[in-house]
Amino acid sequence: MDLFSPGAQEHWYEAYPILHETEPVVRIPGEGTNSSTDGFILTKYEDIAMVVKDPVRFPPRIHQAIDLLQQTDPDTAIFRQANAMLLSMVSLRPDNELYRAHRQELTDPWVGPGANRHTEMIKDCISRLLDACKQQNEIEFISSFARPLPQMVMANVLGFPESDIPQLAEWGAAQVAAFVYGQGHRNILSPEQATEQMKLLAGFKEYVHEKVLEKRRSPANDMISWLTQVHYKALDRKLTDLEVNGIVYAMVIGGLETTQYAIEEQAQLLCEHPGLFNSLKQDRSLVKNFVEEGMRLRSPTQGLSTRVTLHDEEFQGIKVPKGSLLHLRYGAGNVDPSEWIDPYQLNLSRKAVTRHLVFSAGPRVCPGAGISRLEQNLAWQGLLDHLQDISYCDENSFEHQPGIMLGTLRLNLNLHWTKKQS
Ligand code: HEM
């Protein structure tokens, strides 16, 4: 069973019960951190949770690149070719201690626990998107709502004008190209694809650099302005332009498509569970659990090859040698029958509903989980305010994009507006 072959994304949720039953740890020969080591797919919740909670025993793969750059002369080509995010990691968060400080001091106030500050702005984005669809009874939901919402939100958080969103969206797509078009579990782009990606992203680097200079001179009320001014206590200094650029790069790479996929998969769950929309309308307190269960059942980030083994290890009785690359299959862990009762059922009263691995877990859990959850909850509250129900149109192929994210390409929906608006 190959989770990464062309078209495999249409069968992932058929594969998971078989893998859980027969092969919960899958060895991929010669696809480790180099061709003499192997990759291993972990599908069990307990294995994935144990790995992500212990970054000392299972260090992130990116640390190999950070260590290499730390020993490299900044005048060399390797250094010049590294993207701003990687370079900012070298100086701002090369180890676990600084990683935590970076999160707490620099991103939490904007996209983590502090994301509530954006509530009114997000509600405004939602109502503008709904106003634009108001006269329509049929829409392509992804291009009309699920995609533009995170784009608008992140542009406002960072301080980019909304008029730049079409260009920012192109750069965003170039940033995540490897996760969509890359080959195998390591998401390897061909040399041509990689060159094209670098060309596209050069424009992004310059754009952000100009914005950083502008906002350093005259700060406004946005994340980039704040980053140009903040005194970073962990290093007892201000951030350089390149470091701010690197943080912005990470926000764009993480903050757009993932939330889009979550919202469009939740729309599909509503269409597939008649009466659910109405139940949420009757009891809005259920929306929070609906969002969590929706993400658990259809995890946007299905898997990432992000951790390496420092020692010889064993998972589910399978020996995994030192130096192997672990592909953490969050999507499978989130429906593991050893962890979840009726794993494939949407259960709004499930206990400890947030313990899923959608955003990973442990000290390196996704820093944008706060803002993504807020966007999803407010999106459904807004849609429930204005609609009686949603349903599938006849023309839907439900085809997904390639790669390691669960992203439906198009989703045609009937919108049943409340009487006031129809
Ligand atoms: C439903 C939406 C999202 C999902 C499913 C998701 C999932 C993930 C996962 C699984 C990781 C890997 C964590 C690990 O290595 O243990 C991650 C990392 C990351 N996410 Fe998210 N994410 C989402 C939304 C966001 C948003 C909205 C942002 C930004 C505002 C963001 C920014 C990041 C960044 C910067 C990292 C890398 C952290 C690092 O440096 O190690 N994500 N995300």
Residues whose N, C-alpha, C, O or C-beta is under 5 A from the ligand:
A	BS01	HEM	V52 V111 A250 M251 G254 G255 T258 T259 A262 P300 T301 T306 L357 V358 F359 S360 A361 R364 V365 C366 P367 G368 A369 S372
